[in-house]
Amino acid sequence: MTDQERQFLAAVREVLEEAGFSESAAGAEGVHTVQHARGVMVGWMPEELRSVRARRRGPRRSRNTGRKDLPGLRHAFGLALAAAFRNAGFTVETRGDEWLLVLQPEHQPEL
């Protein structure tokens, strides 16, 4: 990782902290960051979703009772985080319902 990438990741983490979200440990519930060729991916893994995914892999696949409010929670979380990053001057792209891509300045589209 270059110095520029380290500084960018630190800036992304600072926005998360200021918005009230600290990065979680790998495998734990909460906010996660992942390096991407164009920036940093930011996502959220709630405890409820982790247990739903674990059940899907188990033998009781047909008895999946996943919570129906998670898509709404994910959407609200994504909107809040995207607003925080945009207010801090970053360009953000959505990646499905689970991730935001915070673009590094050299990967931002020309206006």
Biopython code that builds the backbone (N, CA, C, O; Angstrom):
import numpy as np
from Bio.PDB.StructureBuilder import StructureBuilder

atoms = [
    (1, "MET", "N", (0.852, -1.173, 0.000)),
    (1, "MET", "CA", (0.000, 0.000, 0.000)),
    (1, "MET", "C", (0.901, 1.240, 0.000)),
    (1, "MET", "O", (1.837, 1.338, 0.793)),
    (2, "THR", "N", (0.611, 2.168, -0.885)),
    (2, "THR", "CA", (1.404, 3.389, -0.987)),
    (2, "THR", "C", (1.010, 4.379, 0.113)),
    (2, "THR", "O", (-0.005, 4.212, 0.789)),
    (3, "ASP", "N", (1.833, 5.403, 0.270)),
    (3, "ASP", "CA", (1.521, 6.446, 1.256)),
    (3, "ASP", "C", (0.202, 7.136, 0.917)),
    (3, "ASP", "O", (-0.591, 7.446, 1.805)),
    (4, "GLN", "N", (-0.024, 7.371, -0.370)),
    (4, "GLN", "CA", (-1.264, 8.026, -0.800)),
    (4, "GLN", "C", (-2.480, 7.155, -0.448)),
    (4, "GLN", "O", (-3.501, 7.670, 0.006)),
    (5, "GLU", "N", (-2.370, 5.843, -0.657)),
    (5, "GLU", "CA", (-3.465, 4.930, -0.314)),
    (5, "GLU", "C", (-3.695, 4.887, 1.194)),
    (5, "GLU", "O", (-4.836, 4.827, 1.651)),
    (6, "ARG", "N", (-2.610, 4.917, 1.963)),
    (6, "ARG", "CA", (-2.736, 4.944, 3.436)),
    (6, "ARG", "C", (-3.450, 6.218, 3.893)),
    (6, "ARG", "O", (-4.329, 6.173, 4.754)),
    (7, "GLN", "N", (-3.065, 7.344, 3.310)),
    (7, "GLN", "CA", (-3.696, 8.615, 3.675)),
    (7, "GLN", "C", (-5.170, 8.621, 3.304)),
    (7, "GLN", "O", (-6.000, 9.127, 4.060)),
    (8, "PHE", "N", (-5.500, 8.061, 2.144)),
    (8, "PHE", "CA", (-6.885, 8.003, 1.710)),
    (8, "PHE", "C", (-7.701, 7.110, 2.647)),
    (8, "PHE", "O", (-8.803, 7.480, 3.052)),
    (9, "LEU", "N", (-7.166, 5.939, 2.990)),
    (9, "LEU", "CA", (-7.854, 5.037, 3.916)),
    (9, "LEU", "C", (-8.042, 5.704, 5.274)),
    (9, "LEU", "O", (-9.098, 5.561, 5.890)),
    (10, "ALA", "N", (-7.040, 6.426, 5.744)),
    (10, "ALA", "CA", (-7.156, 7.147, 7.013)),
    (10, "ALA", "C", (-8.248, 8.214, 6.936)),
    (10, "ALA", "O", (-8.990, 8.408, 7.899)),
    (11, "ALA", "N", (-8.352, 8.903, 5.806)),
    (11, "ALA", "CA", (-9.394, 9.919, 5.621)),
    (11, "ALA", "C", (-10.782, 9.273, 5.620)),
    (11, "ALA", "O", (-11.720, 9.821, 6.199)),
    (12, "VAL", "N", (-10.916, 8.110, 4.973)),
    (12, "VAL", "CA", (-12.194, 7.390, 4.959)),
    (12, "VAL", "C", (-12.570, 6.981, 6.377)),
    (12, "VAL", "O", (-13.718, 7.150, 6.788)),
    (13, "ARG", "N", (-11.611, 6.444, 7.127)),
    (13, "ARG", "CA", (-11.872, 6.026, 8.507)),
    (13, "ARG", "C", (-12.233, 7.219, 9.386)),
    (13, "ARG", "O", (-13.051, 7.094, 10.297)),
    (14, "GLU", "N", (-11.630, 8.370, 9.119)),
    (14, "GLU", "CA", (-11.947, 9.581, 9.882)),
    (14, "GLU", "C", (-13.396, 10.007, 9.657)),
    (14, "GLU", "O", (-14.086, 10.392, 10.602)),
    (15, "VAL", "N", (-13.863, 9.940, 8.399)),
    (15, "VAL", "CA", (-15.261, 10.268, 8.100)),
    (15, "VAL", "C", (-16.182, 9.294, 8.829)),
    (15, "VAL", "O", (-17.199, 9.699, 9.392)),
    (16, "LEU", "N", (-15.827, 8.016, 8.817)),
    (16, "LEU", "CA", (-16.630, 7.020, 9.537)),
    (16, "LEU", "C", (-16.715, 7.358, 11.023)),
    (16, "LEU", "O", (-17.796, 7.326, 11.610)),
    (17, "GLU", "N", (-15.582, 7.679, 11.623)),
    (17, "GLU", "CA", (-15.547, 8.031, 13.046)),
    (17, "GLU", "C", (-16.405, 9.261, 13.334)),
    (17, "GLU", "O", (-17.171, 9.278, 14.297)),
    (18, "GLU", "N", (-16.275, 10.295, 12.491)),
    (18, "GLU", "CA", (-17.044, 11.519, 12.688)),
    (18, "GLU", "C", (-18.541, 11.278, 12.534)),
    (18, "GLU", "O", (-19.353, 11.968, 13.151)),
    (19, "ALA", "N", (-18.908, 10.285, 11.699)),
    (19, "ALA", "CA", (-20.322, 9.952, 11.501)),
    (19, "ALA", "C", (-20.829, 9.014, 12.596)),
    (19, "ALA", "O", (-22.009, 8.665, 12.618)),
    (20, "GLY", "N", (-19.941, 8.604, 13.505)),
    (20, "GLY", "CA", (-20.346, 7.745, 14.615)),
    (20, "GLY", "C", (-20.200, 6.263, 14.356)),
    (20, "GLY", "O", (-20.765, 5.448, 15.084)),
    (21, "PHE", "N", (-19.444, 5.898, 13.320)),
    (21, "PHE", "CA", (-19.246, 4.490, 12.980)),
    (21, "PHE", "C", (-17.763, 4.164, 13.050)),
    (21, "PHE", "O", (-16.966, 4.694, 12.276)),
    (22, "SER", "N", (-17.396, 3.292, 13.981)),
    (22, "SER", "CA", (-16.007, 2.853, 14.010)),
    (22, "SER", "C", (-15.912, 1.529, 13.271)),
    (22, "SER", "O", (-16.858, 0.742, 13.263)),
    (23, "GLU", "N", (-14.783, 1.295, 12.662)),
    (23, "GLU", "CA", (-14.588, 0.081, 11.875)),
    (23, "GLU", "C", (-14.540, -1.123, 12.805)),
    (23, "GLU", "O", (-13.917, -1.073, 13.866)),
    (24, "SER", "N", (-15.198, -2.203, 12.403)),
    (24, "SER", "CA", (-15.262, -3.424, 13.198)),
    (24, "SER", "C", (-14.118, -4.366, 12.836)),
    (24, "SER", "O", (-13.510, -4.267, 11.771)),
    (25, "ALA", "N", (-13.850, -5.276, 13.755)),
    (25, "ALA", "CA", (-12.843, -6.301, 13.510)),
    (25, "ALA", "C", (-13.339, -7.264, 12.430)),
    (25, "ALA", "O", (-14.545, -7.416, 12.233)),
    (26, "ALA", "N", (-12.429, -7.894, 11.751)),
    (26, "ALA", "CA", (-12.789, -8.852, 10.700)),
    (26, "ALA", "C", (-13.672, -9.949, 11.285)),
    (26, "ALA", "O", (-13.360, -10.513, 12.334)),
    (27, "GLY", "N", (-14.768, -10.248, 10.607)),
    (27, "GLY", "CA", (-15.684, -11.287, 11.029)),
    (27, "GLY", "C", (-16.716, -10.851, 12.046)),
    (27, "GLY", "O", (-17.636, -11.609, 12.353)),
    (28, "ALA", "N", (-16.584, -9.645, 12.576)),
    (28, "ALA", "CA", (-17.530, -9.144, 13.566)),
    (28, "ALA", "C", (-18.620, -8.339, 12.885)),
    (28, "ALA", "O", (-18.479, -7.929, 11.733)),
    (29, "GLU", "N", (-19.716, -8.114, 13.614)),
    (29, "GLU", "CA", (-20.753, -7.266, 13.043)),
    (29, "GLU", "C", (-20.272, -5.818, 13.041)),
    (29, "GLU", "O", (-19.398, -5.447, 13.825)),
    (30, "GLY", "N", (-20.842, -5.010, 12.164)),
    (30, "GLY", "CA", (-20.507, -3.602, 12.123)),
    (30, "GLY", "C", (-19.986, -3.161, 10.777)),
    (30, "GLY", "O", (-20.203, -3.822, 9.761)),
    (31, "VAL", "N", (-19.289, -2.023, 10.780)),
    (31, "VAL", "CA", (-18.792, -1.396, 9.558)),
    (31, "VAL", "C", (-17.440, -1.998, 9.185)),
    (31, "VAL", "O", (-16.568, -2.192, 10.032)),
    (32, "HIS", "N", (-17.290, -2.291, 7.885)),
    (32, "HIS", "CA", (-16.045, -2.865, 7.372)),
    (32, "HIS", "C", (-15.549, -2.057, 6.185)),
    (32, "HIS", "O", (-16.342, -1.515, 5.415)),
    (33, "THR", "N", (-14.233, -1.982, 6.044)),
    (33, "THR", "CA", (-13.625, -1.353, 4.879)),
    (33, "THR", "C", (-12.770, -2.393, 4.160)),
    (33, "THR", "O", (-12.147, -3.253, 4.782)),
    (34, "VAL", "N", (-12.759, -2.288, 2.824)),
    (34, "VAL", "CA", (-11.974, -3.194, 1.994)),
    (34, "VAL", "C", (-11.290, -2.358, 0.918)),
    (34, "VAL", "O", (-11.938, -1.556, 0.245)),
    (35, "GLN", "N", (-9.978, -2.547, 0.754)),
    (35, "GLN", "CA", (-9.249, -1.851, -0.299)),
    (35, "GLN", "C", (-9.808, -2.247, -1.661)),
    (35, "GLN", "O", (-10.154, -3.408, -1.882)),
    (36, "HIS", "N", (-9.893, -1.295, -2.560)),
    (36, "HIS", "CA", (-10.382, -1.497, -3.914)),
    (36, "HIS", "C", (-9.431, -0.767, -4.840)),
    (36, "HIS", "O", (-8.797, 0.205, -4.430)),
    (37, "ALA", "N", (-9.320, -1.215, -6.074)),
    (37, "ALA", "CA", (-8.405, -0.585, -7.030)),
    (37, "ALA", "C", (-8.717, 0.894, -7.233)),
    (37, "ALA", "O", (-7.814, 1.682, -7.514)),
    (38, "ARG", "N", (-9.991, 1.282, -7.094)),
    (38, "ARG", "CA", (-10.399, 2.666, -7.323)),
    (38, "ARG", "C", (-10.652, 3.444, -6.033)),
    (38, "ARG", "O", (-11.010, 4.620, -6.092)),
    (39, "GLY", "N", (-10.476, 2.823, -4.887)),
    (39, "GLY", "CA", (-10.739, 3.517, -3.627)),
    (39, "GLY", "C", (-10.890, 2.550, -2.480)),
    (39, "GLY", "O", (-10.096, 1.624, -2.320)),
    (40, "VAL", "N", (-11.934, 2.777, -1.670)),
    (40, "VAL", "CA", (-12.205, 1.936, -0.505)),
    (40, "VAL", "C", (-13.681, 1.560, -0.501)),
    (40, "VAL", "O", (-14.553, 2.421, -0.625)),
    (41, "MET", "N", (-13.951, 0.267, -0.358)),
    (41, "MET", "CA", (-15.321, -0.215, -0.212)),
    (41, "MET", "C", (-15.684, -0.131, 1.264)),
    (41, "MET", "O", (-14.887, -0.501, 2.126)),
    (42, "VAL", "N", (-16.893, 0.358, 1.554)),
    (42, "VAL", "CA", (-17.379, 0.456, 2.922)),
    (42, "VAL", "C", (-18.707, -0.282, 2.982)),
    (42, "VAL", "O", (-19.602, -0.030, 2.175)),
    (43, "GLY", "N", (-18.835, -1.193, 3.941)),
    (43, "GLY", "CA", (-20.060, -1.969, 4.075)),
    (43, "GLY", "C", (-20.413, -2.207, 5.526)),
    (43, "GLY", "O", (-19.631, -1.921, 6.433)),
    (44, "TRP", "N", (-21.605, -2.735, 5.725)),
    (44, "TRP", "CA", (-22.128, -2.974, 7.067)),
    (44, "TRP", "C", (-22.643, -4.397, 7.159)),
    (44, "TRP", "O", (-23.398, -4.843, 6.295)),
    (45, "MET", "N", (-22.240, -5.117, 8.202)),
    (45, "MET", "CA", (-22.707, -6.473, 8.434)),
    (45, "MET", "C", (-23.385, -6.504, 9.803)),
    (45, "MET", "O", (-22.708, -6.600, 10.827)),
    (46, "PRO", "N", (-24.720, -6.424, 9.829)),
    (46, "PRO", "CA", (-25.419, -6.499, 11.114)),
    (46, "PRO", "C", (-25.417, -7.924, 11.652)),
    (46, "PRO", "O", (-25.339, -8.878, 10.878)),
    (47, "GLU", "N", (-25.499, -8.076, 12.953)),
    (47, "GLU", "CA", (-25.524, -9.393, 13.578)),
    (47, "GLU", "C", (-26.676, -10.230, 13.042)),
    (47, "GLU", "O", (-26.514, -11.430, 12.823)),
    (48, "GLU", "N", (-27.831, -9.618, 12.829)),
    (48, "GLU", "CA", (-28.989, -10.360, 12.359)),
    (48, "GLU", "C", (-28.723, -10.980, 10.995)),
    (48, "GLU", "O", (-29.154, -12.105, 10.742)),
    (49, "LEU", "N", (-28.021, -10.274, 10.107)),
    (49, "LEU", "CA", (-27.742, -10.785, 8.780)),
    (49, "LEU", "C", (-26.723, -11.906, 8.841)),
    (49, "LEU", "O", (-26.832, -12.880, 8.097)),
    (50, "ARG", "N", (-25.741, -11.787, 9.708)),
    (50, "ARG", "CA", (-24.752, -12.852, 9.848)),
    (50, "ARG", "C", (-25.427, -14.147, 10.265)),
    (50, "ARG", "O", (-25.086, -15.207, 9.740)),
    (51, "SER", "N", (-26.374, -14.095, 11.195)),
    (51, "SER", "CA", (-27.036, -15.320, 11.630)),
    (51, "SER", "C", (-27.941, -15.867, 10.538)),
    (51, "SER", "O", (-28.087, -17.085, 10.428)),
    (52, "VAL", "N", (-28.567, -14.995, 9.712)),
    (52, "VAL", "CA", (-29.388, -15.459, 8.591)),
    (52, "VAL", "C", (-28.508, -16.176, 7.581)),
    (52, "VAL", "O", (-28.885, -17.240, 7.091)),
    (53, "ARG", "N", (-27.352, -15.627, 7.258)),
    (53, "ARG", "CA", (-26.449, -16.263, 6.304)),
    (53, "ARG", "C", (-25.962, -17.599, 6.828)),
    (53, "ARG", "O", (-25.838, -18.553, 6.060)),
    (54, "ALA", "N", (-25.680, -17.688, 8.129)),
    (54, "ALA", "CA", (-25.235, -18.951, 8.701)),
    (54, "ALA", "C", (-26.331, -20.002, 8.576)),
    (54, "ALA", "O", (-26.041, -21.164, 8.292)),
    (55, "ARG", "N", (-27.575, -19.611, 8.782)),
    (55, "ARG", "CA", (-28.677, -20.561, 8.651)),
    (55, "ARG", "C", (-28.832, -21.020, 7.207)),
    (55, "ARG", "O", (-29.167, -22.180, 6.965)),
    (56, "ARG", "N", (-28.596, -20.143, 6.251)),
    (56, "ARG", "CA", (-28.732, -20.513, 4.846)),
    (56, "ARG", "C", (-27.751, -21.608, 4.462)),
    (56, "ARG", "O", (-28.056, -22.454, 3.621)),
    (57, "ARG", "N", (-26.575, -21.594, 5.075)),
    (57, "ARG", "CA", (-25.567, -22.597, 4.765)),
    (57, "ARG", "C", (-25.851, -23.924, 5.448)),
    (57, "ARG", "O", (-25.363, -24.965, 5.009)),
    (58, "GLY", "N", (-26.637, -23.899, 6.518)),
    (58, "GLY", "CA", (-26.919, -25.103, 7.289)),
    (58, "GLY", "C", (-27.990, -25.963, 6.644)),
    (58, "GLY", "O", (-28.506, -25.626, 5.579)),
    (59, "PRO", "N", (-28.325, -27.071, 7.286)),
    (59, "PRO", "CA", (-29.285, -28.013, 6.723)),
    (59, "PRO", "C", (-30.717, -27.511, 6.709)),
    (59, "PRO", "O", (-31.551, -28.120, 6.039)),
    (60, "ARG", "N", (-31.042, -26.459, 7.396)),
    (60, "ARG", "CA", (-32.411, -25.965, 7.475)),
    (60, "ARG", "C", (-32.666, -24.831, 6.498)),
    (60, "ARG", "O", (-33.350, -23.865, 6.838)),
    (61, "ARG", "N", (-32.146, -24.928, 5.332)),
    (61, "ARG", "CA", (-32.265, -23.883, 4.325)),
    (61, "ARG", "C", (-33.719, -23.499, 4.071)),
    (61, "ARG", "O", (-34.009, -22.316, 3.891)),
    (62, "SER", "N", (-34.633, -24.450, 4.051)),
    (62, "SER", "CA", (-36.033, -24.161, 3.748)),
    (62, "SER", "C", (-36.737, -23.430, 4.886)),
    (62, "SER", "O", (-37.814, -22.869, 4.680)),
    (63, "ARG", "N", (-36.157, -23.426, 6.065)),
    (63, "ARG", "CA", (-36.778, -22.760, 7.209)),
    (63, "ARG", "C", (-36.204, -21.377, 7.457)),
    (63, "ARG", "O", (-36.319, -20.845, 8.561)),
    (64, "ASN", "N", (-35.594, -20.797, 6.453)),
    (64, "ASN", "CA", (-34.994, -19.471, 6.581)),
    (64, "ASN", "C", (-36.068, -18.442, 6.904)),
    (64, "ASN", "O", (-37.016, -18.251, 6.142)),
    (65, "THR", "N", (-35.907, -17.795, 8.026)),
    (65, "THR", "CA", (-36.862, -16.767, 8.435)),
    (65, "THR", "C", (-36.168, -15.422, 8.512)),
    (65, "THR", "O", (-36.312, -14.702, 9.500)),
    (66, "GLY", "N", (-35.418, -15.079, 7.482)),
    (66, "GLY", "CA", (-34.664, -13.828, 7.452)),
    (66, "GLY", "C", (-35.550, -12.622, 7.707)),
    (66, "GLY", "O", (-36.687, -12.567, 7.239)),
    (67, "ARG", "N", (-35.033, -11.669, 8.441)),
    (67, "ARG", "CA", (-35.820, -10.488, 8.787)),
    (67, "ARG", "C", (-36.070, -9.641, 7.564)),
    (67, "ARG", "O", (-35.154, -9.367, 6.789)),
    (68, "LYS", "N", (-37.312, -9.226, 7.387)),
    (68, "LYS", "CA", (-37.688, -8.459, 6.205)),
    (68, "LYS", "C", (-37.289, -6.997, 6.301)),
    (68, "LYS", "O", (-37.313, -6.289, 5.294)),
    (69, "ASP", "N", (-36.922, -6.524, 7.494)),
    (69, "ASP", "CA", (-36.565, -5.119, 7.637)),
    (69, "ASP", "C", (-35.106, -4.843, 7.287)),
    (69, "ASP", "O", (-34.722, -3.677, 7.192)),
    (70, "LEU", "N", (-34.283, -5.865, 7.093)),
    (70, "LEU", "CA", (-32.870, -5.626, 6.794)),
    (70, "LEU", "C", (-32.641, -4.855, 5.505)),
    (70, "LEU", "O", (-31.774, -3.981, 5.493)),
    (71, "PRO", "N", (-33.366, -5.120, 4.408)),
    (71, "PRO", "CA", (-33.140, -4.285, 3.221)),
    (71, "PRO", "C", (-33.387, -2.805, 3.505)),
    (71, "PRO", "O", (-32.649, -1.952, 3.012)),
    (72, "GLY", "N", (-34.405, -2.492, 4.285)),
    (72, "GLY", "CA", (-34.668, -1.101, 4.648)),
    (72, "GLY", "C", (-33.575, -0.519, 5.518)),
    (72, "GLY", "O", (-33.180, 0.633, 5.342)),
    (73, "LEU", "N", (-33.085, -1.312, 6.456)),
    (73, "LEU", "CA", (-31.989, -0.859, 7.318)),
    (73, "LEU", "C", (-30.719, -0.638, 6.496)),
    (73, "LEU", "O", (-30.016, 0.355, 6.687)),
    (74, "ARG", "N", (-30.432, -1.554, 5.595)),
    (74, "ARG", "CA", (-29.251, -1.400, 4.734)),
    (74, "ARG", "C", (-29.352, -0.141, 3.892)),
    (74, "ARG", "O", (-28.385, 0.607, 3.754)),
    (75, "HIS", "N", (-30.537, 0.085, 3.329)),
    (75, "HIS", "CA", (-30.743, 1.260, 2.482)),
    (75, "HIS", "C", (-30.541, 2.540, 3.291)),
    (75, "HIS", "O", (-29.850, 3.455, 2.844)),
    (76, "ALA", "N", (-31.138, 2.604, 4.475)),
    (76, "ALA", "CA", (-30.991, 3.792, 5.329)),
    (76, "ALA", "C", (-29.535, 3.994, 5.740)),
    (76, "ALA", "O", (-29.036, 5.119, 5.732)),
    (77, "PHE", "N", (-28.858, 2.910, 6.098)),
    (77, "PHE", "CA", (-27.452, 2.995, 6.465)),
    (77, "PHE", "C", (-26.617, 3.504, 5.292)),
    (77, "PHE", "O", (-25.762, 4.374, 5.461)),
    (78, "GLY", "N", (-26.873, 2.953, 4.098)),
    (78, "GLY", "CA", (-26.137, 3.380, 2.909)),
    (78, "GLY", "C", (-26.350, 4.845, 2.596)),
    (78, "GLY", "O", (-25.403, 5.554, 2.254)),
    (79, "LEU", "N", (-27.593, 5.308, 2.710)),
    (79, "LEU", "CA", (-27.879, 6.727, 2.461)),
    (79, "LEU", "C", (-27.154, 7.616, 3.459)),
    (79, "LEU", "O", (-26.591, 8.645, 3.084)),
    (80, "ALA", "N", (-27.165, 7.221, 4.731)),
    (80, "ALA", "CA", (-26.503, 8.021, 5.769)),
    (80, "ALA", "C", (-24.994, 8.081, 5.537)),
    (80, "ALA", "O", (-24.391, 9.151, 5.625)),
    (81, "LEU", "N", (-24.394, 6.943, 5.243)),
    (81, "LEU", "CA", (-22.950, 6.939, 5.003)),
    (81, "LEU", "C", (-22.581, 7.690, 3.736)),
    (81, "LEU", "O", (-21.603, 8.438, 3.721)),
    (82, "ALA", "N", (-23.353, 7.499, 2.672)),
    (82, "ALA", "CA", (-23.065, 8.218, 1.424)),
    (82, "ALA", "C", (-23.143, 9.721, 1.650)),
    (82, "ALA", "O", (-22.312, 10.470, 1.136)),
    (83, "ALA", "N", (-24.135, 10.168, 2.414)),
    (83, "ALA", "CA", (-24.260, 11.600, 2.715)),
    (83, "ALA", "C", (-23.053, 12.097, 3.505)),
    (83, "ALA", "O", (-22.539, 13.181, 3.232)),
    (84, "ALA", "N", (-22.599, 11.319, 4.476)),
    (84, "ALA", "CA", (-21.439, 11.718, 5.278)),
    (84, "ALA", "C", (-20.198, 11.855, 4.397)),
    (84, "ALA", "O", (-19.448, 12.824, 4.520)),
    (85, "PHE", "N", (-19.983, 10.882, 3.508)),
    (85, "PHE", "CA", (-18.807, 10.951, 2.626)),
    (85, "PHE", "C", (-18.922, 12.097, 1.622)),
    (85, "PHE", "O", (-17.935, 12.784, 1.362)),
    (86, "ARG", "N", (-20.094, 12.310, 1.063)),
    (86, "ARG", "CA", (-20.267, 13.410, 0.101)),
    (86, "ARG", "C", (-20.102, 14.757, 0.780)),
    (86, "ARG", "O", (-19.519, 15.673, 0.201)),
    (87, "ASN", "N", (-20.607, 14.891, 2.003)),
    (87, "ASN", "CA", (-20.428, 16.141, 2.751)),
    (87, "ASN", "C", (-18.958, 16.405, 3.062)),
    (87, "ASN", "O", (-18.546, 17.554, 3.225)),
    (88, "ALA", "N", (-18.171, 15.335, 3.144)),
    (88, "ALA", "CA", (-16.731, 15.478, 3.389)),
    (88, "ALA", "C", (-15.957, 15.705, 2.090)),
    (88, "ALA", "O", (-14.734, 15.845, 2.118)),
    (89, "GLY", "N", (-16.666, 15.744, 0.938)),
    (89, "GLY", "CA", (-16.025, 16.036, -0.331)),
    (89, "GLY", "C", (-15.633, 14.820, -1.163)),
    (89, "GLY", "O", (-14.961, 14.969, -2.184)),
    (90, "PHE", "N", (-16.036, 13.630, -0.753)),
    (90, "PHE", "CA", (-15.708, 12.415, -1.494)),
    (90, "PHE", "C", (-16.768, 12.115, -2.547)),
    (90, "PHE", "O", (-17.924, 12.520, -2.417)),
    (91, "THR", "N", (-16.359, 11.403, -3.585)),
    (91, "THR", "CA", (-17.283, 10.862, -4.569)),
    (91, "THR", "C", (-17.573, 9.426, -4.163)),
    (91, "THR", "O", (-16.662, 8.664, -3.840)),
    (92, "VAL", "N", (-18.865, 9.063, -4.184)),
    (92, "VAL", "CA", (-19.286, 7.743, -3.706)),
    (92, "VAL", "C", (-20.141, 7.071, -4.770)),
    (92, "VAL", "O", (-21.002, 7.704, -5.380)),
    (93, "GLU", "N", (-19.896, 5.787, -4.986)),
    (93, "GLU", "CA", (-20.729, 4.962, -5.856)),
    (93, "GLU", "C", (-21.345, 3.851, -5.007)),
    (93, "GLU", "O", (-20.691, 3.320, -4.108)),
    (94, "THR", "N", (-22.593, 3.501, -5.287)),
    (94, "THR", "CA", (-23.206, 2.379, -4.574)),
    (94, "THR", "C", (-22.875, 1.090, -5.302)),
    (94, "THR", "O", (-22.785, 1.056, -6.529)),
    (95, "ARG", "N", (-22.697, 0.047, -4.539)),
    (95, "ARG", "CA", (-22.396, -1.290, -5.063)),
    (95, "ARG", "C", (-23.418, -2.254, -4.480)),
    (95, "ARG", "O", (-23.150, -2.938, -3.493)),
    (96, "GLY", "N", (-24.585, -2.301, -5.098)),
    (96, "GLY", "CA", (-25.658, -3.145, -4.574)),
    (96, "GLY", "C", (-26.181, -2.572, -3.265)),
    (96, "GLY", "O", (-26.039, -1.380, -2.993)),
    (97, "ASP", "N", (-26.775, -3.420, -2.477)),
    (97, "ASP", "CA", (-27.316, -2.980, -1.193)),
    (97, "ASP", "C", (-26.306, -3.083, -0.065)),
    (97, "ASP", "O", (-26.572, -2.631, 1.048)),
    (98, "GLU", "N", (-25.158, -3.668, -0.337)),
    (98, "GLU", "CA", (-24.244, -3.969, 0.755)),
    (98, "GLU", "C", (-23.014, -3.081, 0.851)),
    (98, "GLU", "O", (-22.417, -2.999, 1.924)),
    (99, "TRP", "N", (-22.611, -2.414, -0.220)),
    (99, "TRP", "CA", (-21.342, -1.681, -0.211)),
    (99, "TRP", "C", (-21.456, -0.320, -0.874)),
    (99, "TRP", "O", (-22.267, -0.102, -1.775)),
    (100, "LEU", "N", (-20.618, 0.586, -0.396)),
    (100, "LEU", "CA", (-20.365, 1.870, -1.045)),
    (100, "LEU", "C", (-18.913, 1.858, -1.484)),
    (100, "LEU", "O", (-18.058, 1.317, -0.783)),
    (101, "LEU", "N", (-18.627, 2.446, -2.630)),
    (101, "LEU", "CA", (-17.250, 2.612, -3.069)),
    (101, "LEU", "C", (-16.914, 4.088, -2.957)),
    (101, "LEU", "O", (-17.481, 4.924, -3.661)),
    (102, "VAL", "N", (-15.984, 4.397, -2.064)),
    (102, "VAL", "CA", (-15.498, 5.765, -1.898)),
    (102, "VAL", "C", (-14.287, 5.890, -2.815)),
    (102, "VAL", "O", (-13.272, 5.221, -2.620)),
    (103, "LEU", "N", (-14.411, 6.762, -3.824)),
    (103, "LEU", "CA", (-13.386, 6.853, -4.866)),
    (103, "LEU", "C", (-12.209, 7.711, -4.440)),
    (103, "LEU", "O", (-12.376, 8.758, -3.815)),
    (104, "GLN", "N", (-11.013, 7.247, -4.791)),
    (104, "GLN", "CA", (-9.819, 8.058, -4.597)),
    (104, "GLN", "C", (-9.867, 9.210, -5.583)),
    (104, "GLN", "O", (-10.445, 9.053, -6.659)),
    (105, "PRO", "N", (-9.295, 10.344, -5.271)),
    (105, "PRO", "CA", (-9.374, 11.528, -6.140)),
    (105, "PRO", "C", (-8.955, 11.273, -7.584)),
    (105, "PRO", "O", (-9.566, 11.828, -8.497)),
    (106, "GLU", "N", (-7.931, 10.448, -7.821)),
    (106, "GLU", "CA", (-7.492, 10.214, -9.199)),
    (106, "GLU", "C", (-8.484, 9.356, -9.982)),
    (106, "GLU", "O", (-8.372, 9.257, -11.204)),
    (107, "HIS", "N", (-9.451, 8.735, -9.305)),
    (107, "HIS", "CA", (-10.454, 7.906, -9.971)),
    (107, "HIS", "C", (-11.819, 8.592, -10.060)),
    (107, "HIS", "O", (-12.787, 7.981, -10.513)),
    (108, "GLN", "N", (-11.904, 9.838, -9.638)),
    (108, "GLN", "CA", (-13.172, 10.563, -9.691)),
    (108, "GLN", "C", (-13.423, 11.045, -11.114)),
    (108, "GLN", "O", (-12.491, 11.475, -11.795)),
    (109, "PRO", "N", (-14.674, 10.979, -11.571)),
    (109, "PRO", "CA", (-14.989, 11.440, -12.930)),
    (109, "PRO", "C", (-14.802, 12.948, -13.055)),
    (109, "PRO", "O", (-15.013, 13.697, -12.101)),
    (110, "GLU", "N", (-14.407, 13.368, -14.231)),
    (110, "GLU", "CA", (-14.259, 14.799, -14.517)),
    (110, "GLU", "C", (-15.643, 15.425, -14.653)),
    (110, "GLU", "O", (-16.535, 14.843, -15.269)),
    (111, "LEU", "N", (-15.814, 16.589, -14.088)),
    (111, "LEU", "CA", (-17.104, 17.290, -14.188)),
    (111, "LEU", "C", (-17.089, 18.320, -15.288)),
    (111, "LEU", "O", (-18.091, 19.000, -15.510)),
]
sb = StructureBuilder()
sb.init_structure("model")
sb.init_model(0)
sb.init_chain("A")
sb.init_seg("    ")
for serial, (resi, resn, name, xyz) in enumerate(atoms, 1):
    if name == "N":
        sb.init_residue(resn, " ", resi, " ")
    sb.init_atom(name, np.array(xyz, "f"), 0.0, 1.0, " ", f" {name:<3s}", serial, name[0])
structure = sb.get_structure()
